Amino acid sequence: MSGNVGHALATIRGRVNQHISVPVSDAEALKLCFTCATVESDSLLDLSHSRVVQSEANANRSALALTTGEFAALLQDGALTQSRMFNLTSALVDEERGPERREQNASIESALGLTLKESAQRALWDSNPRVRACAALAVLREEGHVECLQHALGEVLGSDLRRIDDLRAHTQDVGIDIMSVAALISTVCTQILS
């Protein structure tokens, strides 16, 4: 792992220790912070954590939420060792086979129609499930979604940001697929720390 990843994980661990009274593993701490930064985090916490953890996490959601800087540090190229990067990519390939994730990727791809006409962004999108997972996690963030989306793809055209906001509003109206989003967060966090 790079120094940025180690620093981000130490910061995350410190926040979780400060706000959660029961011991949790590093992978669970990372999941908590990803979850707290995600829309409908209360439902996600309900699904994946004990009552004590979900209660304390809900009470401290904004303090625990993964920052845009931590998002970038954990998911940037070169952040993980080659073997962890390979394992993450393989796990995301498997995870993308589900219909919910395929539908989510198609919705994001449609919203990024003009951006993905740019050769560099198209190459990133097509080349790696990690980039698509980063984009999906970015779109699902409560705050800082634009910065995280730009981290995943580089420059995002302003007209597409308006469509991303429309996608986010639609998601807010119909709700997220709790199981699919929880699985994506779990896959990413588990592989970062495996």
N, C-alpha and C positions, 0 to 999 in steps of 0.2 A: 504494500500500500504506500501511496505517496504521503509526504508529510502533511499535505492539506487534508487528506482523508483522516489521518490520525488525529489531527487537531479538531476536525469537525466531530469525530466520534467522541473525543474527550469532552468537548463542549456539550454534546447531546447527553452523554452519560452524567455530567454534572447537573444539568437541568432536571433530568429524570430523578436523580437522587434527591434533589432539593424538593421536588413536588410530589413524588410518589413514595409512600411510606413503607411499601413492601419491596423486597429485593426482586429485581427483574434482570434477565440476562441482557447482554449487549444487543443481541438481535431483537429482543422484545422492546428495549429502550428505543432502538432505531425505528421499529414499527410504530411505536407510540407517537414519536415525533412526526413521522410521515402521515400517520392517521390524523393527528391533531391539525395538520395543515390542509387536510382534504375536506371538501364539502361533505355534509352529512356525517361528520366525524362521530357524532353521538351514536348513530346506528352502527357504524363500523366498530367503534369501541365496544358496543353491546355484543357484537358477534364474536370478538376475538380476545377479550380480556375479562378477568375476574371482576366481581362487583366493586371491590375496593379500588382496584386500578382504574376501572372505568369512571367511578365517581370522582376520584382525585384528578384524573386526566380531564374530565369534563369541566371541573372547577378551575383548572389551570391550563385550559386549551391554548390560549394565545401565548402563554409563556413557553409551553412545550412544543409548539408548532415548529416544524423544520423551516429554517430561514432559507431565503433564496441563495445566499452564499453557501450554506451547507448543502443544498440541493446541487449546486454547481460543483462543489468540491467532491462530493460523493459519486457523481455521475459523469464527471469529465473524462475525456480520453486520457489514459495513462494513470488514472487514479488507482486502478487495481492491478494486481499482478496478472500476467498472461493467463495463468491457470484459472484465476477467479473470473477474469473477463470471459474466457471461453465457457466456463460453467454458467455464468450469468446469461450469456448469449444463447447457449443451448436450452437453459430453463425458460427463457423468454420465447424461443421458437416453439416449444411445447405449449406454453401458456397462450400464445397467439392463435392456436388452433381452435380455441373455443369460439362459438358463435357470437358471444357477447363482446369479446375482444375484437373479433373481425369487424363487427358492426361499429364499435367505438373507433377503430382505426379508420374505417371508411368515412365516418362522420368528420373526423379530424382532417383527413385528406381532402374531403370535399370543401371544408371551411378554409383550408390553406391552398385553394385552387391556383391563385396567382403566384404565391410564394413558391409552390412546388413546380411551377413552370421554369423557375431558375435552375440552371443545371447543377449548381453546387448543392442547393437544398434538396433537389430531387434525388441526387446521388446519395446524400445522407439518409433521406427517408427510405429509399429503396434498399440501401446497403446493409442495414443493421436493425434487428428488433430492439436493441437497446435504445436507439434514437427514437423509435416509435413509442416505446414504453416511457421514455423521458417526456415526450410530447403529451402522451395520455395523462401522465401524472401532473404535468404542468397545467393542462386544461382543467383538471379536477381540483386544483389548489383553491383554497379560500381566498388567498391574497398572493400577489406576486406572480400571477400566472404568465404575464407577458415576459418578464425577465427570464423565467424558467423555460418558456417556450423558445425564446431567443437563444438561450443556452443550448437547447437541444438542436436547433436548426440554423443558428446564425441569424442573419437578418430576416425579419418577417414583415411583409408589406402591410402598410397601414390599413388598406381595404380588407385584407384578410383578418386583421385584428378585430374589425367590426363583425365579421362573420363568426369569428371565434367567440366573441361576446354573445352573439345570437345563439350559438351552440351551447354556451354556458347557461344562458337564460332558459333554453329548452330543457337542458338537463335539470335545472332547478325546478322546472314545472313538472316534469315526469319522474324525477328522481334518478338516482344512480342504481346500477345493478350492484348491490351490496356485496354479493359473493364474488363477482368478477373483480371488483376494485380491491376487495380484501385480498384476493389471491394474487393480484398484481403487486400490491404493496409487500405482501409476504415473500413473494418470489424475489423481488429486488433486494429486500433487506436480508433475507437468508443468504443469498449469494454474495452480497457485499462482505458479509462476515463469516462465510464458510471457510 
